[in-house]
Amino acid sequence: MGFKSRFALGLAWRMLLLLAMLAAFAASLANPNLGAARIIAAALVVAAAVGLWNYIQRTNVEVARFIEAIRFSDMSASFSRPEAGSGFEALGEALDSGIRALREERARLSDESRFYQAIVDDLPIALLLIDPEERVEPVGKTARRMFGALEGVRVSDYAQFGEGFAQCLRSLQPGRRQLVLMTLDSGQTQRVLLRAAAVHRLGGAHRVITVQPIQEALNAVEIATQSDLVRVLTHEIMNSMTPVTSLARTAADLMAGADTGADPAIGDARAAVETLARRADGVMHFVESYRQISRTPQVNRQVFVAAPFADELKRLFQADWPATRLGFEIAVEPESMMLDADPDLLAQVLINLLRNGAEAAESHTSEPRVGVQFEAARGGGATILVDDNGPGIPESKRSEVFLPFFTTKAKGTGVGLSLARQIVLAHDGTIGIEASPLGGARFRIIL
């Protein structure tokens, strides 16, 4: 029998009892000699009425307790009363079942909320939440890593990353996107793509701005384009030059055999052919040296301590540039810092940069100096600074020095810096040029 039937049965017999007591009390009133019976009958009427009231009120109390538990989020409340009788144990079980269902639903929603929060927190794209009053809240680890050092919560405070960047945060409307330049803490600039969306929070309209750095992608596309161009050019040149080189060598050998010294004209012809053969070989060697630009470096990353690597780098460099010839300083901060890179490729990049700096400094001053600094970056990673006190690189040429074939040296090939950039980009890092405190150029590598 369910709660409804059992409750109705209990209600019926309590009402019948009350009616019977009322009838007895009425009968005692009709007989003036039944004074004591009248008092007893009146007491029984009151007792029956109170019993009926408590019976009905008990349901309201249980329902009220259930509603209060929901109101105050008390999912541990219990309503089960096995000894209650009259179907109230069924009511308690039903209310307990409701609490359990609410508790399970809350746990499910909490798990989903934590799941989606983890997704947002680990997104590789920075999120900025901007309220109608232009307060900005970085959302997720990427945003906190990118903007965590910022003191301030207003859009105007983000002007330290560039006026254009702050203006875009202020004006970019939901559904729109814009490519802007962002100035990093290091002073370097990179292109970032901003996208805006609208969300509602606590009844107010907010904008969510995604900040996606795309400079690395643009650099990778540029490198790939340059590599394809070099690959095509070197292939075509070598196809054309191979028979020319072969014929020039053959002609030089034939002329060497024919030149007995008796005829000056044959001697002149021999000299001309040998010169042609040497130049053909030189062109082939020149083209072959550029073919390495079209090959993507294979990076074998590993985590290693920076200090021993720096000591080995110093020994390698000073084998060609001893301290008697050039001042050299190297520093690691902190000494326990780690590097995550291919040590061989990274050493190749740094040795190349140091040699370039040493040559520039030696030709510019009587006291040439170069230096390398390894610094642990905030939020992980590393910054490597290579300085010299040479003439420096004009700002107008800083965007060109990494291009293939570009060189300012009389005997330079224009391969070294382009290859260095390829290696750094293959590490998902960045490399840039700025003025050095030593007075020359500074190469900043961020890994």
Secondary structure, 3 states (H helix, E strand, C coil): CCHHHHHHHHHHHHHHHHHHHHHHHHHHHHCCCCHHHHHHHHHHHHHHHHHHHHHHHHHHHHHHHHHHHHHCCCCCCCCCCCCCCCCHHHHHHHHHHHHHHHHHHHHHHHHHHHHHHHHHHCCCCEEEEECCCCEEEEECHHHHHHHCCCCCCEHHHHHHHCHHHHHHHHHCCCCCEEEEEEECCCCCEEEEEEEEEEEEECCEEEEEEEEEECHHHHHHHHHHHHHHHHHHHHHHHHHHHHHHHHHHHHHHHHHHHHCCCCCHHHHHHHHHHHHHHHHHHHHHHHHHHHHHHHCCCCCCCEEEEHHHHHHHHHHHHHHHCCCCCCEEEEEEECCCCEEEECHHHHHHHHHHHHHHHHHHHHCCCCCCEEEEEEEECCCCCEEEEEEECCCCCCHHHCCCCCCCCCCCCCCCCCCHHHHHHHHHHHCCCEEEEEECCCCCEEEEEEC
